[in-house]
Amino acid sequence: MIIESIAAPYYGTNCWIFAPSKNSECFIVDPGMAIPNLLEPIKEVVNRHNLKPIATLVTHGHLDHTFTVQPLSDKYGIPAYIHSVDRRTLGDPFKILVKDGPIETILKEMGISSFKEPHDVREISDGLLLSIAGFSIEVIHAPGHTAGSAMFLVDGEHLISGDVLFAGAIGRTDLPTGSSADMKKSLEKKVLPLSNEVIVLPGHGPQSTIARERKNNPYLQRTFLDAPSVKGE
């Protein structure tokens, strides 16, 4: 199996590339922000392993995860999969950006003021099972970071967790459509039931395991999960 990650220059977002082997089909997750985009680094990995991209998966609608979705999907003529709640952000990511925040500043410096969807967008929902490039992928809707945040459990072994779960941390919940209460529910109902052996591939930072996070991540402990949620937290 081939699992490669490319850390985007902006925000260090992990773009994951999955393939069963060299000379095979592959899927790509969360192609993020670069100038002009992240397409060239992705092509380098694809060409090095002689892969054929057949899908782009998106964990949520924040621009540091979606910036290169349209050019990537349209270059290879492949669909982009995103949860139905966050689908609107592909064409209008400003809907969930902090007004005059750091990403808007970066976009102004780039001279970018508008976006468009890929030619083929497919909406996904909780519990949906996808078969892509020989992998079985379970969609796990896990709101909290955004209302449409999703995780992808690949062959029951690898959890692409987006900005729901990091090594030792979780995604922030104070951005538009975020919710501390929803995040706690997602952690308790969607993350904690997973097997200890599952390898966690997060949206930022190093990989981990469910066992390690269950033991060491302060946000998976009862002291956090049982505490009252604070609006804007």
Sequence and secondary structure as in RCSB ss.txt:
>XXXX:A:sequence
MIIESIAAPYYGTNCWIFAPSKNSECFIVDPGMAIPNLLEPIKEVVNRHNLKPIATLVTHGHLDHTFTVQPLSDK
YGIPAYIHSVDRRTLGDPFKILVKDGPIETILKEMGISSFKEPHDVREISDGLLLSIAGFSIEVIHAPGHTAGSA
MFLVDGEHLISGDVLFAGAIGRTDLPTGSSADMKKSLEKKVLPLSNEVIVLPGHGPQSTIARERKNNPYLQRTFL
DAPSVKGE
>XXXX:A:secstr
 EEEEEE TTTTBEEEEEESSTTSEEEEE     SS SHHHHHHHHHHTT EEEEEE S   HHHHTTHHHHHHH
HT  EEEETTTTHHHH GGGGS TT HHHHHHHHHT       S EEEE TT EEEETTEEEEEEE TTSSTT E
EEEETTTEEEEETTEETTEE    STT  HHHHHHHIIIIITTS TT EEEESBS  EEHHHHHHH GGGSHHHH
TS   TT 
